[in-house]
Amino acid sequence: MNIVVRKLVLKELYVNRWMMAGASAGAALAALACAFGKAAFNVGALAWLTAIIACGAMLAIYGVMNERKEQSLQFVLSLPISIRQYVLAKTIGLLLCYLVPWLAAAAAAVALVLLSPQIPDGFLPYVVLLCGFMLANFAVLLCGALQARSEGLVTAVIILTNMAVSVYLFTVGELPGIKAHMWGPAPVWNGAVIAVLLVELAVLATALTLPQLTAARRRDFI
């Protein structure tokens, strides 16, 4: 990784620092709110999801789409850097920006399950899977944003990945191997949990690798 790529990665972290801090604090506070009764749990869970989803969408909008719209991409590509290196820097930079609030949200959610007497420990595998899905879902969003050449396509990717969250919540939560143990006194890491986790890891790896195989090879990236 040359110095220009490193500088571009650090630029993403600097530019998005307040968004990262706000999303991290919001997700942590939302998880804390979940400990204060059933109604607070519903509101807190929704706010927790909103903080993570909104952070991912804003990173895609300001990190990829606005760079094209404001024509700053032409300046970046005029630097001593190839398109492949630019795509790599953008992927690493925005992924690191998302990992900060994601880690804060995941840690807060896991701590909530383990420390709150009102939430059974059997809920932990589902929370871990949900956190894994949110990371993989952002990787898909980032992959789509890097592939798309128009604002409309990026918007469509954002909408589809947001809709995927609702589909995931109801689909995975209803799997027999997960639903049967969700409200139990101890976490159960059975085949269903492992299978879903492996699918999430496969999606994550594919989404992060694909831009290097496709978008990075375009002669006209603008």
N, CA, C and O of each residue as an XYZ file, in Angstrom:
888
protein
N       0.854     -1.194      0.000
C       0.000      0.000      0.000
C       0.889      1.243      0.000
O       1.641      1.474      0.947
N       0.799      2.050     -1.078
C       1.667      3.220     -1.146
C       1.138      4.361     -0.284
O       0.058      4.271      0.299
N       1.919      5.432     -0.216
C       1.599      6.523      0.700
C       0.313      7.243      0.302
O      -0.416      7.716      1.174
N       0.017      7.336     -1.004
C      -1.207      8.007     -1.440
C      -2.442      7.224     -0.985
O      -3.426      7.812     -0.537
N      -2.384      5.906     -1.101
C      -3.499      5.066     -0.650
C      -3.701      5.242      0.847
O      -4.832      5.379      1.313
N      -2.597      5.238      1.605
C      -2.709      5.421      3.060
C      -3.309      6.780      3.388
O      -4.143      6.891      4.286
N      -2.890      7.809      2.668
C      -3.428      9.152      2.913
C      -4.926      9.214      2.608
O      -5.683      9.865      3.328
N      -5.349      8.537      1.543
C      -6.772      8.519      1.197
C      -7.587      7.777      2.255
O      -8.703      8.181      2.580
N      -7.030      6.695      2.789
C      -7.722      5.966      3.860
C      -7.854      6.852      5.091
O      -8.926      6.926      5.692
N      -6.774      7.520      5.464
C      -6.810      8.418      6.621
C      -7.758      9.590      6.380
O      -8.397     10.086      7.308
N      -7.842     10.028      5.122
C      -8.771     11.114      4.785
C     -10.208     10.719      5.076
O     -10.982     11.514      5.611
N     -10.568      9.474      4.720
C     -11.923      8.995      4.984
C     -12.203      8.991      6.487
O     -13.281      9.399      6.918
N     -11.246      8.537      7.275
C     -11.430      8.488      8.730
C     -11.583      9.896      9.307
O     -12.379     10.117     10.219
N     -10.819     10.839      8.770
C     -10.895     12.204      9.279
C     -12.202     12.880      8.884
O     -12.864     13.500      9.716
N     -12.566     12.758      7.624
C     -13.776     13.423      7.131
C     -15.031     12.888      7.824
O     -15.966     13.643      8.091
N     -15.048     11.604      8.110
C     -16.246     10.973      8.683
C     -16.170     10.786     10.194
O     -16.962     10.030     10.757
N     -15.246     11.450     10.853
C     -15.018     11.212     12.281
C     -16.237     11.544     13.135
O     -16.548     10.819     14.079
N     -16.925     12.632     12.811
C     -18.081     13.023     13.624
C     -19.266     12.106     13.367
O     -20.038     11.819     14.282
N     -19.415     11.646     12.139
C     -20.464     10.685     11.841
C     -20.217      9.374     12.591
O     -21.147      8.777     13.133
N     -18.971      8.939     12.615
C     -18.605      7.720     13.328
C     -18.889      7.858     14.818
O     -19.437      6.951     15.443
N     -18.509      9.003     15.381
C     -18.722      9.230     16.815
C     -20.211      9.287     17.139
O     -20.661      8.702     18.124
N     -20.973      9.992     16.308
C     -22.409     10.113     16.555
C     -23.135      8.785     16.456
O     -23.983      8.468     17.290
N     -22.796      8.000     15.421
C     -23.434      6.699     15.260
C     -23.049      5.751     16.385
O     -23.885      4.979     16.855
N     -21.799      5.796     16.822
C     -21.345      4.943     17.924
C     -22.093      5.274     19.209
O     -22.591      4.384     19.898
N     -22.164      6.565     19.520
C     -22.861      6.985     20.737
C     -24.346      6.668     20.654
O     -24.945      6.214     21.629
N     -24.941      6.908     19.484
C     -26.365      6.638     19.319
C     -26.705      5.171     19.485
O     -27.688      4.830     20.144
N     -25.896      4.292     18.889
C     -26.145      2.856     18.993
C     -25.960      2.370     20.424
O     -26.743      1.555     20.911
N     -24.921      2.869     21.102
C     -24.675      2.455     22.481
C     -25.807      2.909     23.408
O     -26.264      2.140     24.254
N     -26.256      4.146     23.250
C     -27.362      4.646     24.071
C     -28.663      3.914     23.771
O     -29.463      3.666     24.672
N     -28.872      3.571     22.503
C     -30.077      2.826     22.133
C     -30.085      1.446     22.774
O     -31.126      0.984     23.241
N     -28.918      0.778     22.800
C     -28.827     -0.526     23.450
C     -29.074     -0.401     24.946
O     -29.719     -1.261     25.547
N     -28.568      0.658     25.541
C     -28.793      0.887     26.973
C     -30.273      1.081     27.274
O     -30.771      0.597     28.291
N     -30.971      1.781     26.400
C     -32.397      2.029     26.600
C     -33.213      0.746     26.586
O     -34.279      0.676     27.197
N     -32.710     -0.274     25.883
C     -33.440     -1.537     25.774
C     -33.610     -2.250     27.110
O     -34.450     -3.141     27.233
N     -32.822     -1.866     28.112
C     -32.861     -2.548     29.410
C     -34.000     -2.070     30.309
O     -34.195     -2.611     31.397
N     -34.751     -1.063     29.867
C     -35.752     -0.443     30.744
C     -37.176     -0.812     30.347
O     -38.020      0.066     30.169
N     -37.442     -2.091     30.210
C     -38.804     -2.544     29.968
C     -39.073     -2.889     28.523
O     -38.252     -2.633     27.641
N     -40.257     -3.486     28.287
C     -40.612     -3.969     26.958
C     -40.760     -2.845     25.947
O     -40.252     -2.934     24.829
N     -41.464     -1.779     26.348
C     -41.645     -0.657     25.425
C     -40.307     -0.005     25.094
O     -40.044      0.340     23.942
N     -39.461      0.163     26.115
C     -38.139      0.748     25.891
C     -37.286     -0.155     25.014
O     -36.478      0.326     24.219
N     -37.469     -1.480     25.160
C     -36.714     -2.417     24.322
C     -37.081     -2.242     22.854
O     -36.201     -2.222     21.994
N     -38.367     -2.115     22.563
C     -38.807     -1.950     21.176
C     -38.270     -0.662     20.573
O     -37.786     -0.645     19.441
N     -38.361      0.420     21.347
C     -37.873      1.708     20.859
C     -36.356      1.686     20.710
O     -35.812      2.147     19.707
N     -35.679      1.140     21.729
C     -34.225      1.087     21.704
C     -33.703      0.219     20.572
O     -32.720      0.575     19.921
N     -34.354     -0.923     20.328
C     -33.920     -1.807     19.243
C     -34.069     -1.123     17.892
O     -33.206     -1.249     17.022
N     -35.181     -0.392     17.723
C     -35.389      0.339     16.473
C     -34.342      1.438     16.301
O     -33.817      1.641     15.206
N     -34.042      2.146     17.393
C     -33.033      3.200     17.323
C     -31.642      2.620     17.063
O     -30.833      3.227     16.360
N     -31.367      1.444     17.632
C     -30.085      0.765     17.413
C     -29.904      0.426     15.942
O     -28.853      0.692     15.359
N     -30.927     -0.156     15.353
C     -30.876     -0.485     13.932
C     -30.757      0.770     13.072
O     -30.000      0.801     12.102
N     -31.507      1.793     13.434
C     -31.496      3.037     12.661
C     -30.116      3.668     12.648
O     -29.660      4.152     11.612
N     -29.444      3.665     13.807
C     -28.115      4.266     13.897
C     -27.126      3.568     12.965
O     -26.337      4.224     12.285
N     -27.172      2.233     12.937
C     -26.234      1.478     12.100
C     -26.573      1.633     10.617
O     -25.693      1.842      9.783
N     -27.871      1.524     10.306
C     -28.290      1.626      8.902
C     -28.010      3.023      8.349
O     -27.494      3.171      7.241
N     -28.354      4.042      9.131
C     -28.153      5.419      8.677
C     -26.676      5.721      8.468
O     -26.308      6.411      7.517
N     -25.830      5.204      9.355
C     -24.394      5.431      9.213
C     -23.895      4.830      7.901
O     -23.138      5.473      7.174
N     -24.309      3.614      7.596
C     -23.892      2.981      6.354
C     -24.368      3.743      5.131
O     -23.613      3.934      4.178
N     -25.626      4.179      5.159
C     -26.168      4.920      4.022
C     -25.442      6.248      3.820
O     -25.147      6.628      2.687
N     -25.153      6.951      4.912
C     -24.471      8.238      4.801
C     -23.045      8.068      4.296
O     -22.551      8.901      3.537
N     -22.384      6.997      4.712
C     -21.029      6.746      4.208
C     -21.041      6.504      2.704
O     -20.156      6.968      1.986
N     -22.051      5.774      2.231
C     -22.154      5.525      0.797
C     -22.456      6.813      0.037
O     -21.910      7.056     -1.040
N     -23.334      7.638      0.615
C     -23.729      8.879     -0.060
C     -22.571      9.868     -0.104
O     -22.213     10.369     -1.170
N     -21.985     10.147      1.067
C     -20.935     11.170      1.129
C     -19.568     10.631      0.718
O     -18.722     11.387      0.239
N     -19.347      9.335      0.899
C     -18.045      8.788      0.575
C     -17.877      8.408     -0.882
O     -16.758      8.410     -1.394
N     -18.971      8.083     -1.562
C     -18.890      7.637     -2.953
C     -19.704      8.551     -3.874
O     -19.158      9.142     -4.805
N     -21.000      8.665     -3.612
C     -21.878      9.373     -4.535
C     -21.539     10.863     -4.622
O     -21.459     11.408     -5.723
N     -21.339     11.531     -3.480
C     -21.059     12.961     -3.516
C     -19.695     13.267     -4.119
O     -19.485     14.344     -4.677
N     -18.761     12.312     -4.004
C     -17.439     12.533     -4.592
C     -17.543     12.614     -6.111
O     -16.803     13.359     -6.755
N     -18.465     11.844     -6.675
C     -18.711     11.950     -8.111
C     -19.483     13.223     -8.435
O     -19.159     13.941     -9.381
N     -20.517     13.490     -7.626
C     -21.411     14.610     -7.902
C     -20.681     15.943     -7.830
O     -20.926     16.833     -8.645
N     -19.779     16.087     -6.851
C     -19.051     17.339     -6.673
C     -17.778     17.401     -7.504
O     -17.014     18.363     -7.417
N     -17.557     16.366     -8.313
C     -16.433     16.299     -9.249
C     -15.071     16.342     -8.555
O     -14.072     16.738     -9.155
N     -15.040     15.932     -7.289
C     -13.745     15.831     -6.616
C     -13.028     14.543     -6.992
O     -11.831     14.390     -6.745
N     -13.776     13.612     -7.597
C     -13.165     12.356     -8.022
C     -12.111     12.597     -9.088
O     -11.087     11.915     -9.114
N     -12.355     13.569     -9.974
C     -11.372     13.874    -11.007
C     -10.048     14.305    -10.386
O      -8.977     13.932    -10.865
N     -10.131     15.090     -9.320
C      -8.898     15.544     -8.657
C      -8.159     14.374     -8.021
O      -6.937     14.270     -8.128
N      -8.916     13.484     -7.351
C      -8.277     12.338     -6.691
C      -7.569     11.463     -7.708
O      -6.448     11.011     -7.475
N      -8.230     11.221     -8.845
C      -7.637     10.356     -9.860
C      -6.492     11.026    -10.610
O      -5.765     10.367    -11.352
N      -6.329     12.339    -10.418
C      -5.174     13.020    -11.016
C      -3.914     12.832    -10.188
O      -2.816     13.157    -10.640
N      -4.066     12.309     -8.981
C      -2.925     12.022     -8.124
C      -2.180     10.793     -8.657
O      -2.716     10.054     -9.483
N      -0.952     10.573     -8.190
C      -0.206      9.381     -8.643
C      -0.790      8.095     -8.042
O      -0.204      7.476     -7.153
N      -1.945      7.726     -8.553
C      -2.658      6.564     -8.026
C      -3.465      5.946     -9.159
O      -4.040      6.664     -9.978
N      -3.508      4.642     -9.209
C      -4.284      3.949    -10.234
C      -5.739      3.804     -9.785
O      -6.062      4.011     -8.615
N      -6.597      3.449    -10.717
C      -7.998      3.221    -10.368
C      -8.116      2.079     -9.363
O      -8.920      2.152     -8.434
N      -7.324      1.031     -9.543
C      -7.345     -0.090     -8.602
C      -6.973      0.372     -7.198
O      -7.604     -0.031     -6.222
N      -5.951      1.214     -7.097
C      -5.528      1.709     -5.787
C      -6.585      2.627     -5.170
O      -6.804      2.619     -3.958
N      -7.236      3.418     -6.030
C      -8.308      4.278     -5.521
C      -9.459      3.440     -4.964
O      -9.957      3.724     -3.875
N      -9.886      2.414     -5.696
C     -10.973      1.550     -5.235
C     -10.574      0.844     -3.944
O     -11.393      0.696     -3.037
N      -9.317      0.406     -3.857
C      -8.831     -0.242     -2.641
C      -8.867      0.729     -1.462
O      -9.316      0.373     -0.373
N      -8.393      1.955     -1.684
C      -8.383      2.957     -0.620
C      -9.801      3.291     -0.164
O     -10.067      3.420      1.031
N     -10.697      3.426     -1.123
C     -12.084      3.741     -0.793
C     -12.734      2.591     -0.020
O     -13.463      2.822      0.945
N     -12.471      1.359     -0.442
C     -13.047      0.199      0.240
C     -12.529      0.102      1.673
O     -13.308     -0.063      2.612
N     -11.215      0.204      1.833
C     -10.627      0.093      3.177
C     -11.063      1.263      4.049
O     -11.445      1.072      5.203
N     -11.005      2.477      3.497
C     -11.339      3.659      4.284
C     -12.762      3.658      4.784
O     -13.002      3.878      5.971
N     -13.718      3.414      3.891
C     -15.122      3.437      4.299
C     -15.472      2.240      5.177
O     -16.327      2.344      6.057
N     -14.812      1.102      4.942
C     -15.044     -0.053      5.811
C     -14.565      0.245      7.229
O     -15.251     -0.089      8.195
N     -13.412      0.861      7.360
C     -12.916      1.232      8.692
C     -13.840      2.247      9.357
O     -14.084      2.180     10.561
N     -14.351      3.185      8.566
C     -15.293      4.171      9.106
C     -16.540      3.493      9.651
O     -17.082      3.911     10.674
N     -16.994      2.452      8.972
C     -18.195      1.744      9.426
C     -17.887      0.819     10.591
O     -18.735      0.619     11.461
N     -16.688      0.252     10.623
C     -16.343     -0.697     11.676
C     -16.368     -0.069     13.062
O     -16.677     -0.746     14.042
N     -16.047      1.211     13.155
C     -16.025      1.863     14.474
C     -17.414      1.870     15.109
O     -17.562      1.347     16.213
N     -18.448      2.440     14.463
C     -19.781      2.380     15.069
C     -20.339      0.959     15.112
O     -21.097      0.621     16.021
N     -19.969      0.117     14.132
C     -20.453     -1.271     14.154
C     -19.936     -2.012     15.378
O     -20.691     -2.728     16.036
N     -18.665     -1.846     15.686
C     -18.098     -2.494     16.862
C     -18.733     -1.968     18.144
O     -19.007     -2.733     19.069
N     -18.968     -0.652     18.192
C     -19.620     -0.074     19.364
C     -21.040     -0.615     19.528
O     -21.468     -0.941     20.634
N     -21.759     -0.705     18.411
C     -23.129     -1.219     18.453
C     -23.156     -2.696     18.830
O     -23.975     -3.118     19.646
N     -22.258     -3.482     18.232
C     -22.216     -4.912     18.524
C     -21.843     -5.169     19.976
O     -22.461     -6.005     20.636
N     -20.839     -4.458     20.479
C     -20.422     -4.634     21.869
C     -21.544     -4.249     22.832
O     -21.761     -4.923     23.840
N     -22.253     -3.165     22.521
C     -23.353     -2.726     23.383
C     -24.490     -3.740     23.376
O     -25.089     -4.008     24.417
N     -24.791     -4.308     22.205
C     -25.876     -5.284     22.104
C     -25.530     -6.578     22.844
O     -26.370     -7.136     23.549
N     -24.299     -7.049     22.684
C     -23.871     -8.263     23.379
C     -23.863     -8.037     24.889
O     -24.311     -8.895     25.649
N     -23.357     -6.887     25.322
C     -23.341     -6.570     26.752
C     -24.761     -6.500     27.307
O     -25.011     -6.934     28.432
N     -25.685     -5.958     26.527
C     -27.077     -5.877     26.959
C     -27.644     -7.262     27.238
O     -28.287     -7.476     28.266
N     -27.409     -8.198     26.333
C     -27.939     -9.554     26.502
C     -27.309    -10.240     27.710
O     -27.997    -10.906     28.484
N     -26.005    -10.073     27.866
C     -25.304    -10.778     28.936
C     -25.548    -10.177     30.317
O     -25.505    -10.888     31.321
N     -25.802     -8.869     30.372
C     -25.911     -8.200     31.660
C     -27.341     -7.918     32.101
O     -27.600     -7.745     33.292
N     -28.266     -7.872     31.157
C     -29.648     -7.555     31.521
C     -30.396     -8.818     31.957
O     -30.449     -9.792     31.206
N     -30.969     -8.811     33.155
C     -31.723     -9.984     33.613
C     -33.041    -10.172     32.870
O     -33.629    -11.252     32.920
N     -33.513     -9.130     32.179
C     -34.787     -9.207     31.473
C     -34.665     -9.865     30.095
O     -35.668    -10.262     29.502
N     -33.432     -9.978     29.590
C     -33.218    -10.561     28.269
C     -32.494    -11.894     28.435
O     -31.385    -11.917     28.968
N     -33.085    -13.004     27.996
C     -32.459    -14.317     28.170
C     -31.174    -14.442     27.357
O     -31.050    -13.873     26.273
N     -30.226    -15.194     27.897
C     -28.957    -15.388     27.209
C     -29.125    -16.155     25.893
O     -28.256    -16.092     25.024
N     -30.219    -16.863     25.750
C     -30.481    -17.574     24.503
C     -30.637    -16.641     23.314
O     -30.581    -17.079     22.165
N     -30.828    -15.378     23.583
C     -30.977    -14.371     22.528
C     -29.632    -13.996     21.907
O     -29.588    -13.364     20.851
N     -28.522    -14.389     22.570
C     -27.194    -13.964     22.135
C     -26.836    -14.418     20.711
O     -26.349    -13.594     19.937
N     -27.054    -15.689     20.326
C     -26.714    -16.076     18.951
C     -27.428    -15.241     17.894
O     -26.838    -14.894     16.870
N     -28.701    -14.917     18.140
C     -29.446    -14.108     17.175
C     -28.847    -12.703     17.075
O     -28.769    -12.136     15.984
N     -28.428    -12.144     18.206
C     -27.810    -10.819     18.210
C     -26.486    -10.849     17.449
O     -26.194     -9.944     16.667
N     -25.696    -11.880     17.677
C     -24.418    -12.014     16.961
C     -24.653    -12.144     15.461
O     -23.953    -11.521     14.663
N     -25.636    -12.950     15.080
C     -25.951    -13.103     13.656
C     -26.439    -11.793     13.056
O     -26.091    -11.458     11.923
N     -27.240    -11.056     13.805
C     -27.739     -9.774     13.308
C     -26.591     -8.794     13.100
O     -26.558     -8.073     12.103
N     -25.653     -8.767     14.041
C     -24.491     -7.891     13.894
C     -23.665     -8.297     12.670
O     -23.188     -7.443     11.922
N     -23.504     -9.604     12.477
C     -22.787    -10.080     11.297
C     -23.496     -9.693     10.015
O     -22.859     -9.329      9.026
N     -24.811     -9.773     10.036
C     -25.577     -9.382      8.838
C     -25.415     -7.896      8.545
O     -25.263     -7.513      7.385
N     -25.444     -7.056      9.569
C     -25.319     -5.618      9.346
C     -23.974     -5.279      8.703
O     -23.900     -4.394      7.851
N     -22.911     -5.981      9.108
C     -21.603     -5.747      8.501
C     -21.588     -6.223      7.053
O     -21.098     -5.519      6.171
N     -22.124     -7.414      6.808
C     -22.179     -7.932      5.440
C     -23.074     -7.062      4.566
O     -22.773     -6.847      3.392
N     -24.159     -6.566      5.123
C     -25.091     -5.726      4.371
C     -24.421     -4.415      3.965
O     -24.638     -3.921      2.858
N     -23.607     -3.852      4.860
C     -22.881     -2.633      4.496
C     -21.859     -2.918      3.399
O     -21.658     -2.098      2.503
N     -21.214     -4.084      3.473
C     -20.251     -4.442      2.437
C     -20.929     -4.531      1.078
O     -20.359     -4.114      0.070
N     -22.145     -5.075      1.046
C     -22.910     -5.133     -0.207
C     -23.250     -3.722     -0.683
O     -23.146     -3.421     -1.872
N     -23.654     -2.864      0.246
C     -23.963     -1.472     -0.085
C     -22.739     -0.761     -0.647
O     -22.835     -0.054     -1.650
N     -21.597     -0.945     -0.011
C     -20.364     -0.312     -0.475
C     -19.966     -0.845     -1.845
O     -19.539     -0.085     -2.714
N     -20.108     -2.146     -2.032
C     -19.806     -2.762     -3.319
C     -20.697     -2.184     -4.409
O     -20.212     -1.841     -5.487
N     -21.982     -2.073     -4.144
C     -22.914     -1.525     -5.120
C     -22.629     -0.071     -5.437
O     -22.726      0.350     -6.590
N     -22.273      0.709     -4.401
C     -21.985      2.125     -4.607
C     -20.739      2.312     -5.469
O     -20.687      3.222     -6.297
N     -19.745      1.462     -5.278
C     -18.527      1.559     -6.080
C     -18.757      1.100     -7.513
O     -18.084      1.569     -8.432
N     -19.697      0.193     -7.708
C     -19.988     -0.312     -9.046
C     -20.864      0.660     -9.836
O     -20.700      0.814    -11.046
N     -21.798      1.314     -9.138
C     -22.779      2.162     -9.815
C     -22.127      3.400    -10.413
O     -21.147      3.928     -9.888
N     -22.695      3.845    -11.522
C     -22.172      5.033    -12.192
C     -23.127      6.212    -12.133
O     -22.835      7.275    -12.680
N     -24.262      6.037    -11.477
C     -25.228      7.130    -11.404
C     -25.792      7.233     -9.999
O     -25.765      6.276     -9.225
N     -26.302      8.415     -9.687
C     -26.913      8.661     -8.380
C     -28.133      7.787     -8.176
O     -28.388      7.322     -7.065
N     -28.889      7.560     -9.239
C     -30.086      6.741     -9.130
C     -29.771      5.310     -8.749
O     -30.490      4.711     -7.949
N     -28.697      4.746     -9.314
C     -28.319      3.375     -8.990
C     -27.845      3.250     -7.551
O     -28.165      2.271     -6.877
N     -27.086      4.230     -7.072
C     -26.639      4.209     -5.674
C     -27.840      4.285     -4.741
O     -27.896      3.580     -3.733
N     -28.794      5.136     -5.078
C     -30.011      5.250     -4.267
C     -30.766      3.931     -4.239
O     -31.276      3.526     -3.194
N     -30.840      3.259     -5.383
C     -31.527      1.970     -5.457
C     -30.836      0.934     -4.586
O     -31.501      0.141     -3.918
N     -29.510      0.932     -4.587
C     -28.759     -0.009     -3.745
C     -29.029      0.268     -2.269
O     -29.194     -0.666     -1.483
N     -29.073      1.538     -1.890
C     -29.358      1.901     -0.499
C     -30.739      1.408     -0.087
O     -30.909      0.855      0.999
N     -31.726      1.609     -0.959
C     -33.093      1.170     -0.645
C     -33.161     -0.345     -0.512
O     -33.786     -0.856      0.418
N     -32.529     -1.065     -1.424
C     -32.576     -2.527     -1.400
C     -31.891     -3.089     -0.161
O     -32.403     -4.019      0.461
N     -30.738     -2.535      0.201
C     -30.044     -3.030      1.393
C     -30.815     -2.688      2.667
O     -30.784     -3.455      3.630
N     -31.500     -1.555      2.684
C     -32.336     -1.224      3.838
C     -33.519     -2.180      3.956
O     -33.874     -2.602      5.056
N     -34.125     -2.517      2.825
C     -35.241     -3.468      2.828
C     -34.771     -4.861      3.254
O     -35.524     -5.618      3.867
N     -33.529     -5.188      2.926
C     -32.990     -6.507      3.271
C     -32.935     -6.718      4.780
O     -33.001     -7.854      5.250
N     -32.813     -5.631      5.542
C     -32.759     -5.753      7.002
C     -34.066     -6.328      7.538
O     -34.049     -7.241      8.363
N     -35.192     -5.803      7.076
C     -36.495     -6.303      7.521
C     -36.697     -7.757      7.118
O     -37.202     -8.565      7.898
N     -36.299     -8.081      5.892
C     -36.428     -9.466      5.421
C     -35.591    -10.398      6.287
O     -36.031    -11.490      6.644
N     -34.393     -9.960      6.617
C     -33.497    -10.785      7.435
C     -34.077    -11.011      8.835
O     -34.064    -12.132      9.343
N     -34.581     -9.949      9.449
C     -35.104    -10.048     10.810
C     -36.189    -11.108     10.915
O     -36.200    -11.906     11.852
N     -37.096    -11.113      9.955
C     -38.226    -12.039     10.022
C     -37.857    -13.435      9.505
O     -38.420    -14.432      9.958
N     -36.924    -13.507      8.567
C     -36.560    -14.802      7.997
C     -35.679    -15.611      8.943
O     -35.994    -16.758      9.261
N     -34.593    -15.022      9.385
C     -33.650    -15.737     10.248
C     -34.262    -15.988     11.628
O     -34.032    -17.033     12.237
N     -35.035    -15.028     12.109
C     -35.664    -15.206     13.414
C     -36.677    -16.332     13.454
O     -37.027    -16.818     14.530
N     -37.153    -16.753     12.286
C     -38.142    -17.830     12.214
C     -37.525    -19.192     11.892
O     -38.241    -20.192     11.830
N     -36.226    -19.244     11.689
C     -35.587    -20.537     11.442
C     -35.740    -21.425     12.680
O     -35.445    -20.979     13.789
N     -36.193    -22.670     12.516
C     -36.455    -23.537     13.675
C     -35.255    -23.694     14.608
O     -35.415    -23.674     15.829
N     -34.060    -23.851     14.046
C     -32.879    -24.046     14.873
C     -32.492    -22.831     15.692
O     -31.747    -22.940     16.666
N     -33.003    -21.665     15.294
C     -32.716    -20.424     16.025
C     -33.886    -20.025     16.909
O     -33.693    -19.675     18.073
N     -35.084    -20.074     16.373
C     -36.270    -19.655     17.121
C     -36.507    -20.520     18.351
O     -36.940    -20.013     19.386
N     -36.231    -21.815     18.254
C     -36.508    -22.738     19.356
C     -35.682    -22.440     20.596
O     -36.094    -22.771     21.708
N     -34.515    -21.815     20.421
C     -33.626    -21.566     21.561
C     -33.482    -20.086     21.902
O     -32.760    -19.728     22.832
N     -34.173    -19.222     21.146
C     -33.962    -17.792     21.295
C     -34.292    -17.286     22.695
O     -33.603    -16.414     23.225
N     -35.340    -17.832     23.286
C     -35.769    -17.351     24.603
C     -35.360    -18.306     25.724
O     -35.942    -18.300     26.809
N     -34.348    -19.124     25.436
C     -33.853    -20.051     26.439
C     -32.890    -19.385     27.409
O     -32.468    -18.250     27.184
N     -32.535    -20.087     28.495
C     -31.661    -19.497     29.521
C     -30.189    -19.465     29.135
O     -29.399    -18.774     29.778
N     -29.806    -20.209     28.083
C     -28.394    -20.250     27.680
C     -28.298    -20.197     26.162
O     -29.176    -20.710     25.468
N     -27.244    -19.583     25.641
C     -27.071    -19.518     24.180
C     -26.778    -20.893     23.592
O     -26.034    -21.677     24.180
N     -27.360    -21.185     22.435
C     -27.155    -22.454     21.748
C     -26.535    -22.159     20.384
O     -27.154    -21.521     19.532
N     -25.308    -22.632     20.191
C     -24.595    -22.392     18.928
C     -24.678    -23.662     18.087
O     -23.715    -24.423     17.999
N     -25.828    -23.880     17.475
C     -26.054    -25.111     16.730
C     -25.724    -24.934     15.249
O     -25.179    -23.909     14.839
N     -26.064    -25.953     14.455
C     -25.751    -25.929     13.034
C     -26.415    -24.795     12.282
O     -25.831    -24.236     11.353
N     -27.639    -24.449     12.679
C     -28.350    -23.365     11.994
C     -27.622    -22.033     12.183
O     -27.490    -21.250     11.242
N     -27.156    -21.787     13.400
C     -26.439    -20.542     13.683
C     -25.133    -20.499     12.895
O     -24.803    -19.482     12.284
N     -24.404    -21.589     12.911
C     -23.126    -21.642     12.198
C     -23.335    -21.474     10.695
O     -22.556    -20.791     10.032
N     -24.386    -22.097     10.157
C     -24.652    -22.003      8.719
C     -24.949    -20.561      8.306
O     -24.426    -20.079      7.300
N     -25.787    -19.876      9.082
C     -26.106    -18.474      8.772
C     -24.859    -17.611      8.876
O     -24.637    -16.732      8.043
N     -24.050    -17.858      9.890
C     -22.831    -17.079     10.080
C     -21.862    -17.280      8.915
O     -21.228    -16.324      8.470
N     -21.744    -18.501      8.424
C     -20.858    -18.777      7.293
C     -21.348    -18.085      6.018
O     -20.546    -17.586      5.229
N     -22.664    -18.058      5.826
C     -23.223    -17.351      4.669
C     -22.901    -15.862      4.771
O     -22.534    -15.238      3.775
N     -23.035    -15.298      5.949
C     -22.728    -13.879      6.137
C     -21.260    -13.595      5.848
O     -20.935    -12.593      5.210
N     -20.379    -14.463      6.310
C     -18.946    -14.275      6.052
C     -18.638    -14.393      4.567
O     -17.794    -13.664      4.047
N     -19.318    -15.308      3.882
C     -19.114    -15.460      2.441
C     -19.575    -14.224      1.688
O     -18.894    -13.767      0.770
N     -20.728    -13.676      2.070
C     -21.236    -12.455      1.440
C     -20.289    -11.288      1.700
O     -20.005    -10.497      0.801
N     -19.806    -11.188      2.929
C     -18.878    -10.120      3.291
C     -17.612    -10.187      2.444
O     -17.185     -9.179      1.882
N     -17.012    -11.369      2.352
C     -15.776    -11.534      1.580
C     -16.006    -11.244      0.101
O     -15.176    -10.599     -0.541
N     -17.120    -11.713     -0.442
C     -17.421    -11.489     -1.856
C     -17.637    -10.018     -2.154
O     -17.115     -9.495     -3.139
N     -18.407     -9.349     -1.303
C     -18.721     -7.934     -1.529
C     -17.486     -7.052     -1.430
O     -17.387     -6.049     -2.136
N     -16.546     -7.412     -0.567
C     -15.330     -6.610     -0.425
C     -14.326     -6.894     -1.537
O     -13.501     -6.039     -1.861
N     -14.390     -8.080     -2.121
C     -13.447     -8.462     -3.169
C     -13.918     -8.044     -4.557
O     -13.102     -7.688     -5.407
N     -15.215     -8.084     -4.792
C     -15.764     -7.844     -6.122
C     -15.349     -6.516     -6.747
O     -15.014     -6.500     -7.932
N     -15.352     -5.390     -6.009
C     -14.939     -4.133     -6.644
C     -13.519     -4.174     -7.205
O     -13.227     -3.502     -8.194
N     -12.640     -4.952     -6.585
C     -11.277     -5.068     -7.094
C     -11.206     -5.865     -8.390
O     -10.248     -5.742     -9.153
N     -12.220     -6.676     -8.630
C     -12.240     -7.501     -9.827
C     -13.028     -6.873    -10.971
O     -12.880     -7.276    -12.125
N     -13.861     -5.893    -10.655
C     -14.726     -5.301    -11.678
C     -14.511     -3.795    -11.796
O     -13.962     -3.322    -12.791
N     -14.945     -3.038    -10.778
C     -14.850     -1.573    -10.852
C     -13.415     -1.102    -11.019
O     -13.160     -0.139    -11.741
N     -12.474     -1.772    -10.359
C     -11.077     -1.342    -10.427
C     -10.460     -1.554    -11.798
O      -9.409     -0.986    -12.096
N     -11.093     -2.363    -12.635
C     -10.554     -2.652    -13.959
C     -11.154     -1.765    -15.046
O     -10.762     -1.856    -16.209
N     -12.091     -0.920    -14.676
C     -12.687     -0.039    -15.686
C     -11.672      1.040    -16.096
O     -10.985      1.607    -15.247
N     -11.589      1.304    -17.351
C     -10.688      2.357    -17.817
C     -11.227      3.734    -17.491
O     -10.472      4.647    -17.155
N     -12.543      3.878    -17.594
C     -13.180      5.152    -17.282
C     -14.006      4.973    -16.015
O     -15.173      4.588    -16.081
N     -13.399      5.253    -14.859
C     -14.088      5.061    -13.592
C     -15.042      6.196    -13.301
O     -15.990      6.029    -12.534
N     -14.808      7.339    -13.896
C     -15.648      8.516    -13.632
C     -16.992      8.355    -14.305
O     -17.843      9.238    -14.203
